[in-house]
């Protein structure tokens, strides 16, 4: 059904009379436009320019069906451009959000890997041995952990192990934290015992506890490597 929209228009008859020579062309153009886009209201009379004139005001009924039919392509083009702009904006926003999430995840992963790599380095240092010369009663080459060469060497390494392990605690996995805490308890106990041992006897004591260092470091390295690359 045709929808009618009533709107008031001012009459420009006086102004058009000033351009007498263009009267015929103006009337023809106005009549063509009015006949195409509007239809006269039943309760008014048609003025000279094709508008429906009443008491100095023009009234007309807008034919929306005709307007939409005549400008359908333009309307669809405008709607398509608007829809495309909205989709492009939403797509760019989602892409930016994804890039930000990946950037944050990458930084967190870098911190996690760096913390576990420090633990792996500490575990490797625990397995470094020095030869004491000769063989033990079981026929094994006599060896002792390098960190047990002297009291000062052990003290420096023990402080370094504690400092580095605490620096990355927030980024370590739960299993790695348990291994680190277990080794710290062992080293604290050893440190208390070594207070009564002369520095020149540290290597001999290290030969006795050599296997403890090997087992502890291997377990720590395995757990940290699994958490870092798992």
Residue frames as a rotation matrix with the C-alpha (Angstrom) as fourth column:
UNK 1
0.584 0.812 0.000 0.00
0.812 -0.584 0.000 0.00
0.000 0.000 -1.000 0.00
UNK 2
-0.029 -0.569 0.822 1.17
0.484 -0.728 -0.487 3.51
0.875 0.384 0.296 -0.77
UNK 3
0.049 -0.042 -0.998 2.37
0.969 -0.239 0.058 5.47
-0.241 -0.970 0.029 2.27
UNK 4
0.434 0.180 0.883 1.63
0.507 -0.859 -0.075 9.19
0.744 0.480 -0.464 2.26
UNK 5
-0.189 -0.550 -0.813 3.78
0.955 -0.297 -0.022 11.77
-0.229 -0.781 0.581 4.04
UNK 6
0.680 0.560 0.472 2.37
0.645 -0.764 -0.023 15.29
0.348 0.321 -0.881 4.31
UNK 7
-0.240 -0.802 -0.547 4.79
0.884 -0.414 0.218 18.20
-0.402 -0.431 0.808 4.41
UNK 8
0.774 0.527 -0.351 4.32
0.392 -0.834 -0.388 21.96
-0.497 0.163 -0.852 4.02
UNK 9
-0.234 -0.819 0.523 6.21
0.964 -0.126 0.233 23.84
-0.125 0.559 0.820 1.34
UNK 10
-0.147 0.161 -0.976 6.51
0.126 -0.976 -0.180 27.64
-0.981 -0.150 0.123 0.91
UNK 11
0.671 0.453 0.587 5.17
0.649 0.025 -0.760 29.07
-0.359 0.891 -0.277 -2.31
UNK 12
-0.359 -0.869 -0.341 7.76
0.416 -0.475 0.775 30.59
-0.836 0.136 0.532 -4.61
UNK 13
0.334 0.584 0.740 5.28
0.921 -0.036 -0.387 31.92
-0.199 0.811 -0.550 -7.16
UNK 14
0.929 0.040 -0.368 6.33
0.032 -0.999 -0.028 35.53
-0.368 0.014 -0.930 -6.63
UNK 15
0.045 -0.993 -0.106 9.98
-0.314 -0.115 0.942 34.73
-0.948 -0.009 -0.317 -7.14
UNK 16
-0.349 -0.164 0.923 9.27
0.670 0.645 0.368 32.75
-0.655 0.747 -0.115 -10.31
UNK 17
0.705 0.670 0.234 7.27
0.655 -0.487 -0.578 35.63
-0.273 0.561 -0.782 -11.78
UNK 18
0.529 -0.592 -0.608 10.51
-0.346 -0.804 0.483 37.65
-0.775 -0.045 -0.631 -11.72
UNK 19
-0.664 -0.745 0.063 11.92
-0.307 0.348 0.886 35.21
-0.682 0.569 -0.459 -14.24
UNK 20
0.339 0.918 -0.205 9.17
-0.554 0.019 -0.832 35.37
-0.760 0.396 0.515 -16.87
UNK 21
0.132 -0.331 -0.934 11.42
-0.971 0.144 -0.189 34.10
0.197 0.933 -0.302 -19.61
UNK 22
-0.835 -0.500 -0.232 12.03
-0.434 0.855 -0.282 30.84
0.339 -0.135 -0.931 -17.66
UNK 23
-0.256 0.821 0.510 8.38
-0.889 0.007 -0.459 30.39
-0.380 -0.570 0.728 -16.72
UNK 24
0.589 0.543 -0.598 7.63
-0.764 0.616 -0.192 27.66
0.264 0.570 0.778 -19.27
UNK 25
-0.107 -0.720 -0.685 10.78
-0.268 0.685 -0.678 25.67
0.957 0.111 -0.266 -18.49
UNK 26
-0.839 -0.200 0.505 10.27
-0.521 0.028 -0.853 25.96
0.157 -0.979 -0.127 -14.74
UNK 27
0.060 0.952 0.301 6.65
-0.941 0.155 -0.301 24.87
-0.333 -0.265 0.905 -15.00
UNK 28
0.540 0.110 -0.834 7.55
-0.586 0.761 -0.279 21.89
0.604 0.639 0.475 -17.20
UNK 29
-0.485 -0.811 -0.328 10.35
-0.236 0.482 -0.844 20.76
0.842 -0.332 -0.425 -14.84
UNK 30
-0.730 0.249 0.637 8.18
-0.670 -0.073 -0.739 21.15
-0.138 -0.966 0.220 -11.74
UNK 31
0.338 0.934 -0.113 5.23
-0.935 0.320 -0.151 19.33
-0.105 0.157 0.982 -13.35
UNK 32
0.274 -0.311 -0.910 7.45
-0.411 0.818 -0.403 16.43
0.869 0.484 0.097 -14.41
UNK 33
-0.776 -0.630 0.001 8.98
-0.234 0.286 -0.929 16.10
0.585 -0.722 -0.369 -10.92
UNK 34
-0.514 0.652 0.557 5.64
-0.803 -0.137 -0.580 16.40
-0.302 -0.746 0.594 -9.13
UNK 35
0.476 0.739 -0.476 3.93
-0.861 0.501 -0.082 13.90
0.178 0.449 0.875 -11.41
UNK 36
0.047 -0.549 -0.834 6.76
-0.250 0.802 -0.542 11.42
0.967 0.234 -0.100 -10.88
UNK 37
-0.778 -0.560 -0.285 7.25
0.147 0.279 -0.949 11.78
0.611 -0.780 -0.135 -7.14
UNK 38
-0.880 0.473 -0.038 4.01
-0.118 -0.297 -0.948 13.14
-0.460 -0.830 0.317 -5.67
UNK 39
-0.537 0.794 0.286 0.30
0.682 0.209 0.701 12.99
0.497 0.572 -0.653 -6.15
UNK 40
-0.610 0.303 0.732 -2.14
-0.358 -0.930 0.086 15.86
0.706 -0.210 0.676 -5.34
UNK 41
-0.927 0.374 -0.037 -4.14
0.167 0.320 -0.932 15.72
-0.337 -0.870 -0.359 -2.13
UNK 42
-0.466 0.802 0.373 -7.87
0.832 0.254 0.493 15.34
0.300 0.540 -0.786 -2.77
UNK 43
0.427 0.732 -0.530 -8.81
0.880 -0.472 0.056 18.41
-0.210 -0.490 -0.846 -0.71
UNK 44
0.013 -0.476 -0.880 -6.59
0.105 -0.874 0.474 21.04
-0.994 -0.099 0.038 -2.32
UNK 45
0.959 0.279 0.040 -6.18
0.090 -0.171 -0.981 22.69
-0.267 0.945 -0.189 -5.70
UNK 46
0.257 -0.910 0.325 -3.04
0.930 0.324 0.172 22.57
-0.262 0.258 0.930 -7.82
UNK 47
0.483 -0.176 -0.858 -0.99
0.009 -0.978 0.206 25.73
-0.876 -0.107 -0.471 -8.08
UNK 48
0.809 -0.106 -0.578 0.89
-0.574 -0.354 -0.738 27.11
-0.127 0.929 -0.348 -11.04
UNK 49
-0.129 -0.976 -0.178 4.12
-0.983 0.149 -0.105 25.20
0.129 0.161 -0.978 -10.27
UNK 50
-0.132 0.128 -0.983 2.42
-0.251 0.955 0.158 21.86
0.959 0.267 -0.094 -9.74
UNK 51
-0.965 -0.190 -0.179 2.30
0.126 0.260 -0.957 22.10
0.229 -0.947 -0.227 -5.93
UNK 52
-0.072 0.980 -0.188 -0.98
0.782 0.172 0.598 21.84
0.619 -0.104 -0.779 -4.06
UNK 53
-0.834 -0.375 0.404 -1.53
0.170 -0.872 -0.458 25.41
0.524 -0.314 0.792 -2.88
UNK 54
0.317 0.906 -0.281 -3.74
0.729 -0.043 0.683 26.44
0.607 -0.421 -0.674 0.05
UNK 55
0.979 0.182 -0.093 -3.54
0.199 -0.746 0.635 29.86
0.047 -0.641 -0.767 1.79
UNK 56
0.621 -0.782 0.052 -0.01
-0.744 -0.609 -0.274 30.61
0.246 0.132 -0.960 0.71
UNK 57
-0.190 -0.680 0.708 1.30
-0.745 0.570 0.347 27.14
-0.640 -0.461 -0.615 1.72
UNK 58
0.003 0.133 -0.991 1.87
-0.849 0.525 0.068 24.11
0.529 0.841 0.115 -0.49
UNK 59
0.023 0.044 0.999 0.96
-0.734 0.679 -0.013 20.64
-0.679 -0.733 0.048 0.71
UNK 60
0.090 -0.047 -0.995 1.79
-0.865 0.491 -0.102 17.36
0.493 0.870 0.003 -0.95
UNK 61
0.779 0.158 0.607 1.74
-0.436 0.831 0.344 13.62
-0.450 -0.533 0.716 -0.31
UNK 62
-0.172 -0.939 -0.298 5.11
-0.965 0.100 0.244 11.95
-0.199 0.330 -0.923 -0.74
UNK 63
0.837 0.431 -0.338 4.96
-0.521 0.817 -0.247 8.69
0.170 0.383 0.908 -2.69
UNK 64
0.176 -0.813 0.555 7.50
-0.774 0.234 0.588 6.47
-0.608 -0.533 -0.588 -0.88
UNK 65
0.485 0.036 0.874 6.92
0.276 0.942 -0.192 3.50
-0.829 0.335 0.447 -3.19
UNK 66
0.944 -0.109 0.312 7.88
0.278 -0.249 -0.928 5.53
0.179 0.962 -0.204 -6.23
UNK 67
0.628 -0.740 0.242 10.86
-0.769 -0.637 0.050 7.08
0.117 -0.217 -0.969 -4.45
UNK 68
0.193 -0.556 0.808 12.23
-0.495 0.656 0.570 3.72
-0.847 -0.510 -0.149 -3.30
UNK 69
0.661 0.118 0.741 11.73
0.478 0.695 -0.537 2.18
-0.578 0.709 0.404 -6.72
UNK 70
0.943 -0.261 0.205 13.50
0.016 -0.583 -0.813 5.06
0.332 0.770 -0.545 -8.48
UNK 71
0.296 -0.869 0.397 16.47
-0.844 -0.433 -0.317 5.09
0.448 -0.242 -0.861 -6.07
UNK 72
0.979 0.151 0.139 16.72
-0.200 0.854 0.480 1.41
-0.047 -0.498 0.866 -5.15
UNK 73
0.569 -0.818 -0.078 20.24
0.560 0.455 -0.692 0.99
0.602 0.351 0.718 -6.56
UNK 74
-0.100 -0.608 0.788 21.55
-0.251 -0.751 -0.611 4.02
0.963 -0.259 -0.077 -4.67
UNK 75
0.501 0.367 0.784 19.92
-0.835 -0.034 0.549 2.90
0.228 -0.930 0.289 -1.43
UNK 76
0.989 -0.141 -0.043 21.35
0.146 0.973 0.180 -0.60
0.017 -0.185 0.983 -1.71
UNK 77
0.282 -0.940 0.192 24.79
0.426 -0.057 -0.903 0.82
0.860 0.337 0.384 -2.56
UNK 78
-0.022 -0.229 0.973 24.69
-0.652 -0.735 -0.188 3.05
0.758 -0.638 -0.133 0.50
UNK 79
0.775 0.368 0.514 23.53
-0.632 0.494 0.598 0.19
-0.034 -0.788 0.615 2.72
UNK 80
0.848 -0.501 -0.172 26.28
0.422 0.835 -0.353 -2.06
0.321 0.227 0.920 1.32
UNK 81
0.012 -0.876 0.481 28.96
0.082 -0.479 -0.874 0.57
0.997 0.050 0.066 1.92
UNK 82
0.165 0.125 0.978 27.72
-0.881 -0.427 0.203 1.14
0.443 -0.895 0.040 5.46
UNK 83
0.951 0.230 0.207 27.57
-0.298 0.860 0.414 -2.60
-0.083 -0.455 0.887 6.20
UNK 84
0.605 -0.790 -0.102 31.03
0.488 0.469 -0.736 -3.13
0.630 0.395 0.669 4.71
UNK 85
-0.061 -0.617 0.785 32.45
-0.358 -0.720 -0.594 -0.33
0.932 -0.317 -0.177 6.84
UNK 86
0.485 0.321 0.814 30.95
-0.869 0.076 0.488 -1.80
0.095 -0.944 0.315 10.00
UNK 87
0.993 -0.113 -0.023 32.27
0.114 0.993 0.033 -5.29
0.019 -0.035 0.999 9.19
UNK 88
0.316 -0.935 0.160 35.73
0.322 -0.053 -0.945 -3.90
0.893 0.350 0.285 8.45
UNK 89
0.008 -0.262 0.965 35.77
-0.728 -0.663 -0.174 -2.01
0.685 -0.701 -0.196 11.74
UNK 90
0.747 0.335 0.574 34.67
-0.649 0.556 0.519 -5.05
-0.145 -0.760 0.633 13.75
UNK 91
0.884 -0.449 -0.132 37.20
0.351 0.823 -0.446 -7.28
0.309 0.348 0.885 11.96
UNK 92
0.066 -0.897 0.438 40.05
-0.004 -0.439 -0.898 -4.85
0.998 0.057 -0.033 12.63
UNK 93
0.202 0.079 0.976 39.03
-0.911 -0.351 0.217 -4.61
0.360 -0.933 0.001 16.29
UNK 94
0.945 0.180 0.275 38.97
-0.272 0.897 0.348 -8.41
-0.184 -0.403 0.896 16.72
UNK 95
0.639 -0.768 -0.048 42.32
0.435 0.411 -0.801 -8.74
0.635 0.491 0.597 14.94
UNK 96
-0.020 -0.634 0.773 43.88
-0.443 -0.688 -0.575 -6.11
0.896 -0.354 -0.267 17.20
UNK 97
0.503 0.287 0.815 42.53
-0.864 0.169 0.474 -7.90
-0.001 -0.943 0.333 20.27
UNK 98
0.989 -0.146 -0.013 43.95
0.145 0.986 -0.087 -11.21
0.026 0.084 0.996 19.06
UNK 99
0.318 -0.926 0.204 47.36
0.233 -0.132 -0.963 -9.66
0.919 0.354 0.174 18.39
UNK 100
0.047 -0.257 0.965 47.41
-0.808 -0.578 -0.115 -8.17
0.587 -0.775 -0.235 21.90
UNK 101
0.800 0.313 0.513 46.50
-0.566 0.676 0.472 -11.53
-0.199 -0.668 0.717 23.47
UNK 102
0.842 -0.533 -0.088 49.24
0.415 0.743 -0.525 -13.31
0.345 0.406 0.846 21.51
UNK 103
0.116 -0.828 0.548 51.77
-0.152 -0.560 -0.814 -10.65
0.981 0.011 -0.191 22.52
UNK 104
0.244 0.040 0.969 50.91
-0.950 -0.189 0.248 -11.02
0.193 -0.981 -0.008 26.22
UNK 105
0.957 0.155 0.245 50.97
-0.205 0.959 0.194 -14.82
-0.205 -0.236 0.950 26.00
UNK 106
0.632 -0.775 -0.030 54.35
0.323 0.298 -0.898 -14.72
0.705 0.558 0.438 24.29
UNK 107
-0.033 -0.646 0.763 55.87
-0.579 -0.610 -0.541 -12.52
0.814 -0.459 -0.354 27.00
UNK 108
0.510 0.279 0.814 54.52
-0.848 0.321 0.421 -14.77
-0.144 -0.905 0.400 29.75
UNK 109
0.990 -0.143 -0.007 55.93
0.137 0.958 -0.253 -17.82
0.043 0.249 0.968 27.99
UNK 110
0.328 -0.923 0.201 59.34
0.012 -0.209 -0.978 -16.14
0.945 0.323 -0.058 27.66
UNK 111
0.019 -0.283 0.959 59.47
-0.923 -0.372 -0.092 -15.47
0.383 -0.884 -0.269 31.42
UNK 112
0.781 0.358 0.512 58.44
-0.546 0.789 0.280 -19.05
-0.304 -0.498 0.812 32.17
UNK 113
0.861 -0.496 -0.114 61.10
0.294 0.668 -0.684 -20.53
0.415 0.555 0.721 29.88
UNK 114
0.122 -0.863 0.490 63.84
-0.319 -0.502 -0.804 -18.24
0.940 -0.058 -0.336 31.23
UNK 115
0.262 0.032 0.965 63.05
-0.964 -0.043 0.263 -19.21
0.050 -0.999 0.020 34.85
UNK 116
0.917 0.121 0.380 63.22
-0.173 0.979 0.104 -22.95
-0.359 -0.161 0.919 34.10
UNK 117
0.685 -0.728 -0.015 66.40
0.198 0.206 -0.958 -22.57
0.701 0.654 0.285 32.09
UNK 118
0.056 -0.646 0.761 68.10
-0.785 -0.499 -0.366 -21.03
0.617 -0.577 -0.535 35.15
UNK 119
0.505 0.197 0.840 67.03
-0.756 0.571 0.320 -24.04
-0.417 -0.797 0.437 37.23
UNK 120
0.986 -0.166 0.036 68.37
0.159 0.833 -0.530 -26.42
0.058 0.528 0.847 34.58
UNK 121
0.346 -0.909 0.230 71.72
-0.210 -0.314 -0.926 -24.58
0.914 0.272 -0.300 34.66
UNK 122
0.073 -0.278 0.958 71.88
-0.987 -0.155 0.030 -24.92
0.141 -0.948 -0.286 38.45
UNK 123
0.809 0.280 0.517 71.07
-0.378 0.921 0.093 -28.63
-0.450 -0.270 0.851 38.22
UNK 124
0.831 -0.546 -0.104 73.86
0.158 0.411 -0.898 -29.10
0.533 0.730 0.428 35.69
UNK 125
0.117 -0.820 0.560 76.36
-0.656 -0.488 -0.577 -27.39
0.746 -0.300 -0.595 38.00
UNK 126
0.444 0.115 0.889 75.52
-0.851 0.363 0.378 -29.90
-0.280 -0.925 0.259 40.76
UNK 127
0.949 -0.006 0.316 76.70
0.076 0.975 -0.209 -32.79
-0.307 0.222 0.925 38.56
UNK 128
0.595 -0.803 -0.022 80.09
-0.369 -0.248 -0.896 -31.31
0.714 0.541 -0.444 37.67
UNK 129
0.967 -0.250 -0.057 82.71
0.199 0.592 0.781 -33.50
-0.161 -0.766 0.622 39.36
UNK 130
0.387 -0.921 -0.050 86.42
-0.879 -0.352 -0.322 -33.26
0.279 0.169 -0.945 40.05
UNK 131
0.616 -0.228 -0.754 88.65
0.094 0.972 -0.218 -36.34
0.782 0.063 0.620 40.09
UNK 132
0.798 -0.311 0.516 90.40
-0.590 -0.234 0.772 -37.18
-0.120 -0.921 -0.371 43.36
UNK 133
-0.143 -0.881 -0.452 92.73
-0.896 0.309 -0.318 -39.75
0.419 0.359 -0.834 41.82
UNK 134
-0.942 -0.270 0.198 92.65
-0.327 0.871 -0.367 -43.49
-0.073 -0.410 -0.909 42.20
UNK 135
-0.320 0.833 -0.451 89.72
-0.183 0.413 0.892 -45.83
0.930 0.368 0.020 42.63
UNK 136
0.020 0.446 0.895 87.32
-0.990 -0.116 0.080 -46.49
0.139 -0.888 0.439 45.44
UNK 137
-0.583 -0.222 0.781 86.88
-0.504 0.853 -0.134 -49.89
-0.637 -0.472 -0.609 47.12
UNK 138
0.340 0.807 0.483 84.09
0.036 0.502 -0.864 -50.66
-0.940 0.311 0.141 44.63
UNK 139
-0.301 -0.584 0.754 86.40
0.782 0.302 0.546 -49.96
-0.546 0.753 0.366 41.68
UNK 140
0.666 0.570 0.481 84.84
0.736 -0.607 -0.300 -46.61
0.121 0.554 -0.824 40.76
UNK 141
-0.313 -0.773 0.551 87.00
0.619 -0.606 -0.500 -43.57
0.721 0.185 0.668 39.99
UNK 142
-0.196 0.189 -0.962 87.07
0.917 -0.312 -0.248 -41.34
-0.347 -0.931 -0.112 43.04
UNK 143
-0.499 0.131 0.857 85.17
0.464 -0.795 0.392 -38.13
0.732 0.593 0.335 42.38
UNK 144
-0.409 0.389 -0.825 83.62
0.770 -0.338 -0.541 -35.29
-0.490 -0.857 -0.161 44.31
UNK 145
0.617 0.681 0.393 81.20
0.786 -0.547 -0.287 -32.44
0.019 0.487 -0.873 43.34
UNK 146
-0.208 -0.748 0.630 83.11
0.705 -0.561 -0.433 -29.38
0.678 0.354 0.644 42.16
UNK 147
0.335 0.417 0.845 81.13
-0.211 -0.841 0.499 -27.16
0.918 -0.345 -0.193 44.54
UNK 148
0.996 0.034 -0.081 82.70
0.066 0.330 0.942 -29.08
0.059 -0.943 0.327 47.45
UNK 149
0.303 -0.950 0.072 86.30
0.411 0.063 -0.909 -28.08
0.860 0.305 0.410 46.70
UNK 150
-0.814 -0.556 -0.168 86.39
0.407 -0.340 -0.848 -25.77
0.414 -0.759 0.503 49.71
UNK 151
-0.307 0.710 -0.634 84.19
0.807 -0.159 -0.569 -24.00
-0.504 -0.686 -0.524 52.22
UNK 152
-0.481 0.091 -0.872 84.28
-0.216 -0.976 0.017 -20.72
-0.850 0.197 0.489 50.28
UNK 153
-0.939 0.123 -0.320 83.36
-0.297 0.177 0.938 -22.48
0.172 0.977 -0.130 47.02
UNK 154
-0.588 0.759 -0.280 80.41
0.751 0.640 0.160 -24.20
0.301 -0.116 -0.947 48.63
UNK 155
-0.302 0.466 -0.832 79.25
0.574 -0.608 -0.549 -21.03
-0.761 -0.643 -0.084 50.41
UNK 156
-0.696 -0.009 -0.718 79.32
-0.438 -0.786 0.436 -19.01
-0.568 0.618 0.543 47.17
UNK 157
-0.885 0.366 -0.289 77.46
-0.087 0.479 0.873 -21.67
0.458 0.798 -0.392 45.19
UNK 158
-0.520 0.715 -0.467 74.89
0.854 0.424 -0.302 -22.19
-0.018 -0.556 -0.831 47.95
UNK 159
-0.356 0.354 -0.865 74.09
0.156 -0.890 -0.428 -18.44
-0.921 -0.287 0.262 47.98
UNK 160
-0.793 0.009 -0.609 73.90
-0.571 -0.360 0.738 -18.37
-0.212 0.933 0.291 44.19
UNK 161
-0.829 0.519 -0.208 71.57
0.370 0.788 0.492 -21.38
0.419 0.331 -0.845 44.09
UNK 162
-0.348 0.722 -0.598 69.25
0.818 -0.078 -0.570 -19.81
-0.458 -0.688 -0.563 46.65
UNK 163
-0.451 0.125 -0.884 69.19
-0.162 -0.985 -0.057 -16.43
-0.878 0.118 0.464 44.89
UNK 164
-0.860 0.061 -0.507 68.57
-0.509 -0.028 0.860 -17.73
0.038 0.998 0.055 41.37
UNK 165
-0.765 0.600 -0.235 65.93
0.550 0.798 0.247 -20.23
0.336 0.060 -0.940 42.46
UNK 166
-0.290 0.667 -0.686 63.99
0.690 -0.351 -0.633 -17.55
-0.664 -0.656 -0.359 44.36
UNK 167
-0.732 -0.049 -0.679 64.12
-0.291 -0.879 0.377 -15.04
-0.616 0.474 0.630 41.48
UNK 168
-0.736 0.413 -0.536 62.00
-0.547 0.103 0.831 -17.21
0.398 0.905 0.150 39.20
UNK 169
-0.910 0.374 0.179 59.69
0.130 0.668 -0.733 -18.76
-0.393 -0.644 -0.656 41.77
UNK 170
-0.171 0.917 -0.360 56.59
-0.439 -0.398 -0.805 -17.03
-0.882 0.021 0.471 40.32
UNK 171
0.148 0.191 -0.970 57.23
-0.988 -0.014 -0.154 -18.55
-0.043 0.981 0.187 36.88
UNK 172
-0.842 -0.531 -0.095 58.14
-0.532 0.847 -0.020 -22.09
0.091 0.033 -0.995 37.92
UNK 173
-0.022 0.817 -0.577 55.74
-0.354 0.533 0.768 -24.99
0.935 0.221 0.278 37.62
UNK 174
0.644 0.361 0.674 54.42
-0.746 0.101 0.659 -26.63
0.170 -0.927 0.334 40.79
UNK 175
0.942 -0.312 -0.121 56.49
0.319 0.947 0.047 -29.78
0.100 -0.082 0.992 40.23
UNK 176
0.152 -0.937 0.314 59.67
0.436 -0.221 -0.872 -27.74
0.887 0.270 0.374 39.70
UNK 177
0.156 -0.028 0.987 59.02
-0.688 -0.720 0.089 -25.74
0.708 -0.693 -0.132 42.88
UNK 178
0.938 0.217 0.271 58.74
-0.346 0.643 0.683 -28.97
-0.026 -0.735 0.678 44.86
UNK 179
0.651 -0.755 -0.073 62.08
0.663 0.613 -0.430 -30.18
0.370 0.232 0.900 43.51
UNK 180
-0.030 -0.670 0.742 63.77
0.045 -0.742 -0.669 -26.85
0.999 0.013 0.053 44.25
UNK 181
0.429 0.266 0.863 62.40
-0.786 -0.362 0.502 -26.76
0.446 -0.894 0.054 47.79
UNK 182
0.997 -0.067 -0.046 63.55
0.080 0.908 0.410 -30.33
0.014 -0.413 0.911 48.43
UNK 183
0.302 -0.947 0.110 67.10
0.700 0.142 -0.700 -29.53
0.647 0.289 0.706 47.27
UNK 184
0.019 -0.261 0.965 67.14
-0.362 -0.902 -0.237 -26.35
0.932 -0.345 -0.112 49.36
UNK 185
0.813 0.305 0.495 66.19
-0.569 0.237 0.788 -28.36
0.123 -0.922 0.366 52.46
UNK 186
0.821 -0.560 -0.108 69.00
0.557 0.828 -0.064 -30.81
0.126 -0.008 0.992 51.69
UNK 187
0.059 -0.854 0.517 71.55
0.482 -0.429 -0.764 -28.03
0.874 0.294 0.386 51.17
UNK 188
0.327 0.113 0.938 70.52
-0.629 -0.715 0.306 -26.23
0.705 -0.690 -0.162 54.35
UNK 189
0.980 0.042 0.197 71.00
-0.173 0.672 0.720 -29.42
-0.102 -0.739 0.666 56.34
UNK 190
0.547 -0.831 0.103 74.36
0.774 0.456 -0.439 -30.00
0.317 0.320 0.893 54.66
UNK 191
0.126 -0.481 0.868 75.40
0.021 -0.873 -0.487 -26.42
0.992 0.080 -0.100 55.33
UNK 192
0.676 0.184 0.714 74.69
-0.677 -0.229 0.700 -26.83
0.292 -0.956 -0.030 59.06
UNK 193
0.935 -0.343 0.090 76.71
0.284 0.876 0.390 -30.02
-0.212 -0.339 0.917 59.18
UNK 194
0.419 -0.817 0.397 79.66
0.692 0.004 -0.722 -28.49
0.588 0.577 0.567 57.28
UNK 195
0.673 -0.156 0.723 80.09
-0.416 -0.888 0.196 -25.82
0.612 -0.433 -0.662 59.96
UNK 196
0.728 -0.377 0.573 81.92
-0.477 0.322 0.818 -28.48
-0.493 -0.868 0.054 62.04
UNK 197
0.682 -0.468 0.562 84.02
0.649 0.741 -0.170 -29.77
-0.337 0.481 0.809 59.12
UNK 198
-0.065 -0.790 -0.609 87.40
0.064 -0.613 0.788 -28.19
-0.996 0.012 0.091 58.18
UNK 199
0.517 0.290 -0.805 87.61
-0.667 -0.453 -0.592 -26.75
-0.536 0.843 -0.041 54.68
UNK 200
-0.385 -0.772 -0.507 90.36
-0.923 0.304 0.238 -29.18
-0.030 0.559 -0.829 53.60
UNK 201
-0.841 0.138 0.523 88.06
0.001 0.967 -0.253 -32.13
-0.541 -0.213 -0.814 54.29
UNK 202
-0.002 0.911 -0.413 85.22
-0.635 -0.320 -0.703 -30.93
-0.772 0.261 0.579 52.04
UNK 203
-0.160 -0.099 -0.982 86.40
-0.947 0.297 0.124 -32.96
0.279 0.950 -0.141 49.03
UNK 204
-0.962 -0.208 -0.174 86.49
-0.147 0.940 -0.309 -36.18
0.228 -0.272 -0.935 51.08
UNK 205
-0.539 0.840 0.068 82.97
0.006 0.085 -0.996 -35.51
-0.843 -0.536 -0.051 52.34
UNK 206
-0.008 0.517 -0.856 81.91
-0.888 -0.397 -0.232 -34.65
-0.460 0.759 0.462 48.79
UNK 207
-0.709 -0.299 -0.638 83.03
-0.587 0.752 0.300 -38.09
0.390 0.588 -0.709 47.64
UNK 208
-0.923 0.378 0.078 80.64
0.228 0.696 -0.681 -39.63
-0.312 -0.611 -0.728 50.19
UNK 209
-0.077 0.959 -0.273 77.61
0.155 -0.259 -0.953 -37.55
-0.985 -0.116 -0.129 49.15
UNK 210
-0.845 -0.339 -0.414 78.49
-0.319 -0.302 0.898 -37.54
-0.430 0.891 0.148 45.42
UNK 211
-0.820 0.549 0.161 75.56
0.527 0.615 0.587 -39.78
0.223 0.566 -0.794 44.46
UNK 212
-0.065 0.806 -0.589 73.12
0.774 -0.331 -0.540 -37.52
-0.630 -0.491 -0.602 46.34
UNK 213
-0.296 -0.122 -0.948 74.17
-0.276 -0.939 0.207 -34.58
-0.915 0.323 0.244 44.17
UNK 214
-0.983 -0.106 -0.147 73.81
-0.171 0.284 0.943 -36.67
-0.059 0.953 -0.297 41.00
UNK 215
-0.565 0.825 -0.008 70.33
0.822 0.564 0.077 -37.95
0.068 0.037 -0.997 41.89
UNK 216
0.017 0.583 -0.812 69.05
0.566 -0.675 -0.473 -34.56
-0.824 -0.451 -0.342 43.06
UNK 217
-0.478 -0.268 -0.837 70.35
-0.403 -0.779 0.480 -32.69
-0.780 0.567 0.264 40.02
UNK 218
-0.992 0.114 0.047 69.03
0.100 0.526 0.845 -35.30
0.072 0.843 -0.534 37.57
UNK 219
-0.301 0.941 -0.157 65.55
0.939 0.263 -0.222 -35.19
-0.167 -0.214 -0.962 39.10
UNK 220
0.034 0.272 -0.962 65.52
0.250 -0.934 -0.255 -31.38
-0.968 -0.232 -0.100 39.12
UNK 221
-0.747 -0.381 -0.545 66.73
-0.401 -0.395 0.826 -31.11
-0.530 0.836 0.143 35.54
UNK 222
-0.876 0.446 0.182 64.18
0.463 0.675 0.574 -33.64
0.134 0.587 -0.798 34.28
UNK 223
-0.034 0.915 -0.401 61.28
0.905 -0.142 -0.401 -31.86
-0.424 -0.377 -0.824 36.01
UNK 224
-0.045 -0.043 -0.998 62.34
-0.031 -0.999 0.044 -28.38
-0.999 0.033 0.043 34.89
UNK 225
-0.918 -0.332 -0.218 62.91
-0.229 -0.008 0.973 -29.51
-0.325 0.943 -0.069 31.30
UNK 226
-0.624 0.756 0.199 59.46
0.779 0.578 0.244 -31.12
0.070 0.307 -0.949 31.14
UNK 227
0.207 0.708 -0.675 57.83
0.712 -0.582 -0.393 -27.93
-0.671 -0.399 -0.625 32.47
UNK 228
-0.255 -0.427 -0.868 59.81
-0.201 -0.855 0.479 -25.71
-0.946 0.296 0.132 30.09
UNK 229
-0.797 -0.159 -0.583 59.26
-0.594 0.025 0.804 -27.66
-0.113 0.987 -0.114 26.89
UNK 230
-0.805 0.519 0.285 56.17
0.449 0.849 -0.277 -29.67
-0.386 -0.095 -0.917 27.71
